[in-house]
Each structure stands twice: as C-alpha cells, then as structure tokens.
C-alpha cells in the first residue's frame, strides 16, 4: 500500500506536512523507505526535504538509528516505540520545523505525538492482536485528530485506506451518526439491587414497570434484532421484559441477596443492603460465601 500513500501525498499535499499512521514499527520503516524509492524513480529524491543539508547535519550526527538518519536526510521520517527518546525528539523537532515533510508513525503513538499535519493518511484500519489472534480496528476517531494545524491551515485532509468491504461502514461512521444502544440488560442485577434496597421495586410488576421507563425499553422497538427480539408487538415486549425480570430475580434468590416476602414480594436481606452501594455488585455474596467455606 506504499504506492497509494505516495500518490495521495503528491495529490493532496505536495508541499505541506503529512503524517502516515501504520500498524507496526516494521511497516513504519519499510513505508518510509518505499516512499523514498518512488521519489528516486521519478528523479526527485529530495522532493520532501525542505532545508539545506548542513542545517540538519548537527541533528543527524546525534541520531542512533542509521536507517532513520538516512531517511531524514531525504525528507521522510518514521517514529515508533523502539526509538530512543533522543531520536524521537529530534524527529519531532525536524518535522515541526518543516525540514522534513513526511512522518510515518505507528498507531500505538497516536495519543503521545507532539506534531500535527495538514494531511493525515491512515494506512489500513486494522492491526493484528496476538493475544486474541484476530484483527482489531484502530481508534480511528482518535487518529484523525492529528490532521489539524490551528492558525496555519484553514482546513485539513484525511485519507483513510481500508478494505473495500469496509468502505461503506467507514463512510457512514465518519459522515453519519451511529445509534447508541442500551446495555442495561447486561447490568440488570446491579440496577435491580439498588432499586429493591430503596423500595422502588417490591414485586415483579414493579420491576417490569421500572424497565418501561428506561432507555432500554425505547430501543427495543427501534432495533429488535440487537436485543434478540422476535417482534415489536406489545406481547413480544411484555414477554421479553418478564423474562428479564424473572431471570434476574431468580439469580438474586440463588445468591441470597434478597428475600421473598408474601406473594411475589421482595425485600432486601442484610447482604442485599451491603450490595446496595455503587462500588459493589450483586454477585459479590456468592464469591464471599465461597471464600468463607
């Protein structure tokens, strides 16, 4: 993908600073070398170098990375986690001064950069996570922030390179708002626990009524597939909420958090009161009992 990166630079920012985000330190080094190779192929080896060689010689003499030293002398730099603090500072200083036009940066450094650019290029939107053995998306919105030079440019540009199958997703992600969904059903125990302690919920009907006032209830009809609903009729909603309430309250009985009083009535047991604070969860008594044994 180095050739599309080079073409994007020459088209959108032939003279202004450019930052290219890549997935790994190896790719950062190779991309910088490839860009210089394309420059040499067009008989313009120093097209991204905007100062005199003697001006940056004192900086290059202090560099410890020989490959980086060579690319800097031709106007292309790279920054990754393996650079020494001294090399990192020199690269940022030369880039910020305008001597070096292109900086290739690894995605892990997107929160710790001290430079910005007119053109930002995101070279693929995924990286390989060795722990989960899967490809994970970049924090794209955080990366885009570096296409910004206040008081220097009236606007900025970002080129996002991704798989064709994800093109429509990113167009919608960047240009339209995405729906916000409720995760209350994943934390139902803690909410019910707090409401039972305060006596807002005293029976199953109270619990169902409580849910009808939540954001979860509003989203059930707008995105039923997300919440595993088969339909959006009153019957479907009622059955779904009743099932959530039944499963949650039965879990409370299993861990002895709340006591059943009267007909379908619930009151807080001693352990339920203990759990009625935000810093603890409703499943804590089970682990406590296991420890006591």
C-alpha positions as CSV (number, residue, x, y, z in Angstrom):
1,X,0.0,0.0,0.0
2,X,3.0,2.3,-0.1
3,X,2.3,3.4,-3.7
4,X,-1.3,4.6,-2.9
5,X,0.2,6.5,0.1
6,X,2.8,8.2,-2.2
7,X,0.1,9.1,-4.7
8,X,-2.1,10.6,-2.0
9,X,0.8,12.8,-0.8
10,X,1.6,14.1,-4.2
11,X,-2.1,14.7,-5.0
12,X,-3.4,16.3,-1.7
13,X,-0.3,17.7,0.0
14,X,2.7,18.1,-2.3
15,X,4.3,20.7,-0.1
16,X,2.5,20.6,3.3
17,X,3.3,18.3,6.3
18,X,2.0,14.7,6.1
19,X,1.5,12.1,8.9
20,X,1.0,8.4,7.9
21,X,-0.3,6.0,10.5
22,X,0.7,2.4,10.1
23,X,0.2,-0.8,12.2
24,X,3.7,-1.8,13.2
25,X,7.3,-0.5,13.6
26,X,8.5,-2.7,10.8
27,X,5.9,-1.3,8.4
28,X,6.8,2.2,9.5
29,X,10.4,1.7,8.4
30,X,9.5,-0.1,5.2
31,X,6.9,2.6,4.2
32,X,9.5,5.4,4.7
33,X,12.0,3.5,2.5
34,X,9.3,2.8,-0.2
35,X,8.3,6.4,-0.4
36,X,11.9,7.5,-1.0
37,X,12.2,4.8,-3.6
38,X,9.2,6.2,-5.5
39,X,10.8,9.7,-5.3
40,X,14.0,8.3,-6.7
41,X,12.1,6.6,-9.5
42,X,10.7,10.0,-10.6
43,X,14.2,11.6,-10.4
44,X,13.2,13.7,-7.4
45,X,15.0,12.1,-4.5
46,X,14.7,15.2,-2.2
47,X,11.2,16.4,-3.1
48,X,10.1,16.1,0.6
49,X,13.3,17.6,2.0
50,X,12.9,21.4,2.6
51,X,16.1,22.7,4.1
52,X,19.8,22.7,3.5
53,X,21.8,19.6,4.4
54,X,24.2,21.5,6.5
55,X,21.3,22.8,8.6
56,X,20.3,19.4,9.9
57,X,23.8,17.8,10.0
58,X,24.2,18.6,13.7
59,X,20.9,16.7,14.4
60,X,21.8,13.8,12.2
61,X,25.1,13.3,13.9
62,X,23.3,12.7,17.2
63,X,21.0,10.0,15.7
64,X,21.5,6.4,16.8
65,X,19.2,4.8,14.2
66,X,21.2,4.6,11.0
67,X,18.2,3.9,8.7
68,X,16.2,6.8,10.2
69,X,19.3,9.0,9.8
70,X,19.3,8.1,6.1
71,X,15.6,8.7,5.5
72,X,15.7,12.0,7.5
73,X,18.3,13.4,5.1
74,X,15.8,13.0,2.3
75,X,12.8,14.4,4.0
76,X,11.0,11.3,5.3
77,X,10.9,10.2,8.9
78,X,9.4,7.4,11.0
79,X,8.5,7.2,14.6
80,X,7.8,4.0,16.6
81,X,8.0,2.7,20.1
82,X,11.6,1.4,19.6
83,X,13.2,4.7,19.0
84,X,15.3,6.3,21.8
85,X,13.9,9.3,23.5
86,X,16.6,11.4,21.9
87,X,15.8,10.2,18.3
88,X,12.1,10.7,19.0
89,X,12.6,14.3,20.0
90,X,14.9,15.1,17.0
91,X,12.4,13.7,14.5
92,X,9.5,15.7,16.0
93,X,11.7,18.9,16.0
94,X,12.7,18.5,12.4
95,X,9.1,17.7,11.3
96,X,7.7,20.6,13.3
97,X,10.3,23.0,11.7
98,X,9.3,21.9,8.2
99,X,12.6,20.4,7.3
100,X,11.0,17.0,7.0
101,X,7.6,16.8,5.2
102,X,6.5,13.2,5.9
103,X,6.3,11.4,9.2
104,X,5.4,7.7,9.3
105,X,4.0,6.8,12.8
106,X,2.9,3.6,14.4
107,X,-0.7,3.6,15.7
108,X,0.3,3.0,19.3
109,X,1.7,6.5,19.4
110,X,-1.4,8.3,18.3
111,X,-2.0,9.6,21.9
112,X,1.6,10.7,22.5
113,X,2.5,12.8,19.5
114,X,3.7,16.4,19.7
115,X,3.3,17.1,16.0
116,X,0.3,17.6,13.6
117,X,-0.1,17.8,9.9
118,X,-2.2,19.1,7.0
119,X,-2.7,15.7,5.5
120,X,-3.3,12.5,7.6
121,X,-3.2,9.1,6.0
122,X,-4.4,6.0,7.8
123,X,-2.7,3.1,6.1
124,X,-5.3,0.3,6.7
125,X,-7.6,0.4,9.7
126,X,-6.7,-2.8,11.4
127,X,-3.8,-4.4,13.3
128,X,-3.2,-8.0,14.3
129,X,-3.7,-8.6,18.0
130,X,-1.5,-11.5,19.0
131,X,-3.3,-12.0,22.3
132,X,-6.7,-12.6,20.8
133,X,-5.4,-13.9,17.4
134,X,-7.6,-11.5,15.5
135,X,-7.5,-8.2,13.6
136,X,-8.7,-5.2,15.6
137,X,-9.8,-1.8,14.3
138,X,-7.7,1.3,15.0
139,X,-9.2,4.0,17.2
140,X,-9.9,5.9,14.0
141,X,-11.6,9.0,15.6
142,X,-8.5,9.5,17.9
143,X,-6.1,9.2,15.0
144,X,-7.9,11.7,12.8
145,X,-7.4,14.4,15.4
146,X,-3.8,14.8,14.2
147,X,-4.9,16.3,10.9
148,X,-5.1,19.7,12.5
149,X,-2.8,22.8,12.4
150,X,-4.6,25.7,14.1
151,X,-3.6,29.2,12.9
152,X,-1.7,27.7,9.9
153,X,-4.3,26.0,7.7
154,X,-8.0,26.8,7.0
155,X,-8.7,23.1,6.6
156,X,-7.1,19.7,6.7
157,X,-7.5,16.4,4.9
158,X,-7.6,12.8,5.9
159,X,-7.1,9.8,3.6
160,X,-8.4,6.5,5.1
161,X,-7.3,3.3,3.3
162,X,-9.3,0.2,4.2
163,X,-10.6,-3.0,2.7
164,X,-13.3,-2.5,0.1
165,X,-15.7,-4.5,2.2
166,X,-15.4,-1.8,5.0
167,X,-15.7,1.2,2.8
168,X,-19.4,1.8,3.3
169,X,-19.1,1.3,7.0
170,X,-16.4,4.0,7.4
171,X,-18.3,6.4,5.1
172,X,-21.3,6.0,7.4
173,X,-19.1,6.1,10.5
174,X,-17.4,9.4,9.5
175,X,-20.4,11.2,7.9
176,X,-23.4,10.0,9.8
177,X,-24.4,9.4,13.4
178,X,-24.4,5.8,14.7
179,X,-27.2,4.6,17.1
180,X,-26.5,4.3,20.7
181,X,-27.8,1.1,22.2
182,X,-28.6,0.2,25.9
183,X,-26.5,-2.2,27.8
184,X,-28.8,-2.2,30.8
185,X,-29.7,-5.8,30.2
186,X,-26.1,-6.7,30.9
187,X,-26.1,-4.9,34.2
188,X,-29.6,-5.6,35.3
189,X,-28.7,-7.2,38.7
190,X,-26.9,-4.1,40.0
191,X,-29.8,-1.8,39.0
192,X,-32.5,-4.0,40.4
193,X,-30.5,-4.5,43.6
194,X,-30.3,-0.7,44.2
195,X,-34.0,-0.2,43.5
196,X,-35.0,-3.1,45.8
197,X,-32.9,-1.6,48.6
198,X,-34.6,1.8,48.1
199,X,-38.0,0.0,47.9
200,X,-38.7,1.3,44.4
201,X,-39.1,-2.3,43.4
202,X,-41.1,-4.5,45.8
203,X,-42.5,-7.1,43.4
204,X,-42.2,-8.4,39.9
205,X,-44.7,-6.0,38.5
206,X,-42.7,-3.1,39.9
207,X,-39.7,-4.4,38.2
208,X,-41.4,-4.6,34.8
209,X,-42.8,-1.1,35.3
210,X,-39.4,0.2,36.2
211,X,-38.0,-1.2,32.9
212,X,-40.6,0.6,30.8
213,X,-39.1,4.0,32.0
214,X,-35.6,3.1,30.8
215,X,-33.7,3.8,27.6
216,X,-33.6,0.0,27.0
217,X,-37.3,-0.1,26.6
218,X,-37.2,2.7,24.0
219,X,-34.5,0.9,21.9
220,X,-36.3,-2.4,21.9
221,X,-38.8,-1.3,19.3
222,X,-36.2,0.6,17.2
223,X,-33.6,-2.2,17.0
224,X,-35.2,-5.5,18.0
225,X,-32.5,-7.7,16.4
226,X,-29.9,-6.2,18.6
227,X,-31.8,-7.4,21.7
228,X,-32.8,-10.8,20.3
229,X,-36.5,-9.9,20.0
230,X,-38.7,-11.8,17.5
231,X,-41.1,-8.9,17.1
232,X,-42.1,-5.5,18.4
233,X,-45.7,-6.0,19.4
234,X,-46.9,-5.4,22.9
235,X,-47.0,-9.1,23.5
236,X,-43.3,-9.5,22.4
237,X,-42.2,-6.6,24.6
238,X,-44.1,-7.8,27.6
239,X,-42.7,-11.4,27.3
240,X,-39.2,-10.1,26.9
241,X,-39.3,-7.8,29.9
242,X,-41.0,-10.5,32.0
243,X,-38.2,-13.0,31.1
244,X,-35.5,-10.4,32.0
245,X,-37.2,-9.8,35.4
246,X,-37.7,-13.5,36.2
247,X,-34.1,-14.4,35.4
248,X,-32.7,-11.5,37.3
249,X,-34.8,-12.0,40.4
250,X,-34.2,-15.8,40.4
251,X,-30.4,-15.1,40.4
252,X,-30.9,-12.9,43.5
253,X,-32.6,-15.9,45.2
254,X,-29.7,-18.1,44.3
255,X,-27.1,-15.9,45.9
256,X,-29.4,-15.0,48.9
257,X,-29.3,-11.2,48.2
258,X,-33.0,-10.6,48.6
259,X,-35.8,-12.4,50.5
260,X,-39.2,-13.2,49.1
261,X,-41.9,-11.9,51.4
262,X,-45.6,-12.5,50.8
263,X,-46.9,-13.2,47.3
264,X,-44.1,-12.3,44.8
265,X,-42.9,-9.7,47.2
266,X,-39.2,-8.8,47.6
267,X,-37.4,-7.1,50.4
268,X,-33.7,-6.5,50.9
269,X,-31.9,-9.1,53.0
270,X,-28.8,-8.0,55.0
271,X,-26.5,-8.9,52.2
272,X,-28.7,-7.0,49.7
273,X,-28.2,-3.8,51.8
274,X,-24.5,-4.4,51.7
275,X,-24.6,-4.6,47.9
276,X,-26.8,-1.5,47.6
277,X,-23.8,0.7,47.0
278,X,-22.3,1.6,43.6
279,X,-18.9,0.2,44.2
280,X,-20.1,-3.4,44.7
281,X,-22.0,-5.8,42.6
282,X,-24.9,-8.1,43.3
283,X,-22.9,-11.3,42.7
284,X,-20.4,-10.5,45.4
285,X,-22.1,-12.5,48.2
286,X,-21.6,-15.7,46.2
287,X,-17.9,-15.2,46.0
288,X,-17.8,-14.2,49.7
289,X,-19.6,-17.4,50.7
290,X,-17.2,-19.5,48.7
291,X,-14.3,-17.8,50.4
292,X,-15.8,-18.4,53.8
293,X,-16.1,-22.1,53.2
